[in-house]
């Protein structure tokens, strides 16, 4: 009798090029976003201008 054929090892699937590009783009967007946060500080709150006429009231 002949020995049974051993099962071939499963080959590793490589990531497609378009998935690699999407991953690189996502990382780039995150890095650029984190850099821009420090460049434009934002103050919280609402700016209300005082009325020019003294008898006008902001409610």
C-alpha distances in whole Angstrom, upper triangle without the diagonal:
4,6,9,12,15,18,21,24,27,29,33,35,38,42,43,46,49,48,49,52,53,52,54,57,57,57,60,62,62,63,66,67,67,69,71,72,74,76,78,79,80,83,82,85,87,90,93,96,99,102,104,107,108,108,105,102,99,97
4,6,9,12,15,17,20,23,26,29,32,35,38,40,43,45,45,45,48,49,49,51,54,54,54,57,59,58,60,62,64,64,66,68,69,71,73,74,76,77,80,79,82,84,87,90,93,97,99,102,104,105,106,102,100,96,95
4,6,9,12,15,18,21,23,27,29,32,36,38,41,43,42,42,46,47,46,48,51,51,51,54,56,55,57,60,61,61,63,65,66,68,70,71,73,74,76,76,79,81,84,87,90,94,96,99,101,102,102,99,97,93,91
4,6,9,12,15,18,21,24,26,30,33,35,38,40,39,40,43,44,43,45,48,48,48,51,53,53,54,57,58,58,60,63,63,65,67,69,70,71,74,73,76,78,81,84,87,90,93,95,98,99,99,96,93,90,88
4,6,9,12,15,17,21,23,26,30,31,34,37,36,36,40,41,40,42,45,45,45,48,50,50,51,54,55,55,57,60,60,62,64,66,67,68,71,71,74,76,78,82,84,88,90,93,95,97,97,93,91,87,86
4,6,9,12,15,18,21,24,27,29,32,35,33,34,37,38,37,39,42,42,42,45,47,47,48,51,52,52,54,57,57,59,61,63,64,65,68,68,70,73,75,79,82,85,87,90,93,94,94,91,88,85,83
4,6,9,12,15,18,21,24,26,29,31,30,31,34,35,34,36,39,39,39,42,44,44,45,48,49,49,51,54,54,56,58,60,61,62,65,64,67,69,72,75,78,82,84,87,89,90,91,87,85,81,80
4,6,9,12,15,18,21,23,26,29,27,28,31,32,31,33,36,36,37,39,41,41,42,45,46,47,49,51,52,54,56,57,59,60,63,62,65,67,70,73,76,80,82,85,87,88,89,85,83,79,78
4,6,9,12,15,19,21,24,26,25,25,29,30,28,31,33,33,33,36,38,38,39,42,43,43,45,48,49,51,52,54,55,57,59,59,62,64,67,70,73,77,79,82,84,85,86,83,80,76,75
4,6,9,12,16,18,21,23,22,22,26,26,25,28,30,30,31,33,35,35,36,39,40,41,43,45,46,48,50,51,52,54,56,56,59,61,64,67,70,73,76,78,81,82,83,79,77,73,72
4,6,9,13,15,18,20,19,19,23,24,23,25,28,28,28,31,33,33,34,37,38,38,40,43,44,46,47,49,50,52,55,55,58,60,62,65,68,72,74,76,79,80,81,78,76,72,71
4,6,10,12,15,18,16,16,20,21,19,21,24,24,25,27,29,29,30,33,34,35,37,39,40,42,44,45,47,48,51,51,54,56,59,62,65,68,70,73,76,77,78,74,72,68,68
4,7,9,12,14,13,13,17,18,17,19,22,22,22,25,27,27,29,31,32,33,35,37,38,40,42,43,45,46,49,49,52,54,56,59,62,66,68,70,73,74,75,72,70,66,65
4,6,9,12,10,10,14,15,14,16,19,19,20,22,24,25,26,28,29,30,32,34,35,37,39,40,42,43,47,47,50,52,54,57,60,64,66,68,71,72,73,70,68,64,63
4,6,8,7,7,10,11,11,13,15,16,16,19,21,21,23,25,26,27,29,31,32,34,36,37,39,40,43,43,46,48,50,54,56,60,62,64,67,69,70,66,64,60,60
4,6,5,7,9,10,11,13,14,16,17,19,20,22,23,25,26,28,29,31,32,35,36,37,39,40,44,44,47,48,50,53,56,60,62,64,67,68,69,65,64,60,60
4,5,5,6,9,10,11,12,14,15,16,18,20,21,22,24,26,27,29,31,33,33,35,37,39,42,43,45,47,49,52,54,58,60,62,65,67,68,64,63,59,59
4,5,5,6,9,10,10,12,14,15,16,18,20,21,22,24,26,27,29,31,32,33,35,36,40,40,43,44,46,49,51,55,57,59,62,64,65,61,59,56,56
4,5,5,6,9,10,11,12,14,15,17,18,20,21,23,25,26,27,30,31,32,34,35,38,38,41,43,45,48,51,54,56,59,61,63,64,60,58,55,54
4,5,5,6,9,10,11,12,14,16,17,18,20,21,23,24,26,28,29,31,33,34,38,38,41,43,45,48,51,54,56,59,62,63,64,61,59,55,55
4,5,5,6,9,10,10,12,14,15,16,18,20,21,22,25,27,27,29,31,32,36,37,40,41,43,46,48,52,54,56,59,61,62,58,57,53,53
4,5,5,6,9,10,11,12,14,15,16,19,20,21,23,25,26,27,29,30,34,34,37,38,40,43,46,50,52,54,57,58,59,56,54,50,50
4,5,5,6,9,10,11,12,14,15,17,19,20,22,24,25,26,28,30,33,33,36,38,40,43,46,50,52,54,57,58,59,56,54,50,50
4,5,5,6,9,10,11,12,14,16,17,18,20,22,23,25,27,29,32,33,36,38,40,43,45,49,51,53,57,58,59,56,54,51,51
4,5,5,6,9,10,11,12,14,15,16,18,21,21,23,25,26,30,31,34,35,37,40,42,46,48,50,53,55,56,53,51,48,48
4,5,5,6,9,10,11,13,14,16,17,20,21,22,23,25,28,28,31,33,35,38,41,44,47,49,52,53,54,51,49,46,45
4,5,5,6,9,10,11,12,14,16,18,19,21,23,24,28,28,32,34,35,39,41,45,47,50,53,54,55,52,50,46,46
4,5,5,6,8,10,11,12,14,16,17,19,21,23,26,28,31,33,34,38,40,43,46,48,51,52,54,51,49,45,46
4,6,5,6,9,10,11,12,15,16,17,19,20,24,25,28,29,31,34,37,40,43,45,48,49,51,47,46,42,42
4,6,5,6,9,10,11,13,15,16,18,19,22,23,26,28,30,34,36,40,42,45,48,49,50,47,45,41,41
4,5,5,6,9,10,12,13,15,17,19,23,24,27,29,31,35,37,40,43,45,48,49,51,48,46,43,43
4,5,5,6,9,11,11,13,15,17,21,23,26,28,29,32,34,38,41,42,46,47,49,46,44,41,41
4,5,5,6,9,10,11,13,15,18,19,23,24,26,30,32,35,38,40,43,44,46,43,41,37,38
4,6,5,7,9,11,12,14,18,19,22,25,26,30,32,36,39,41,44,45,46,43,42,38,38
4,6,6,7,10,12,14,18,20,23,26,27,30,32,36,38,40,44,45,47,44,42,39,39
4,5,5,7,9,12,15,17,21,22,23,27,29,32,35,37,40,41,43,40,39,35,36
4,6,6,7,9,12,14,18,20,21,25,27,31,33,36,39,40,41,38,37,33,34
4,6,6,10,13,15,19,21,22,26,27,31,34,36,39,40,42,39,37,34,35
4,6,10,13,16,19,21,21,25,26,30,33,34,38,39,41,38,37,34,35
4,6,10,13,16,17,18,21,23,26,29,31,34,35,37,34,33,30,31
4,7,10,13,15,16,20,21,24,28,30,33,34,36,33,31,28,29
4,6,10,12,12,16,18,22,25,27,30,31,33,30,28,25,25
4,7,9,10,14,16,19,22,25,28,28,30,27,25,22,23
4,7,9,13,16,19,22,25,27,27,29,26,24,20,20
4,7,10,13,16,19,22,24,24,25,22,20,16,17
4,6,10,13,15,19,21,21,22,19,17,13,14
4,7,10,13,15,18,19,20,17,16,12,14
4,6,9,12,15,15,16,13,12,9,11
4,6,9,12,13,15,12,11,9,12
4,6,9,9,11,9,9,8,12
4,6,7,9,6,7,8,11
4,6,9,8,10,11,15
4,6,6,9,11,15
4,6,8,11,14
4,6,10,12
4,7,10
4,6
4
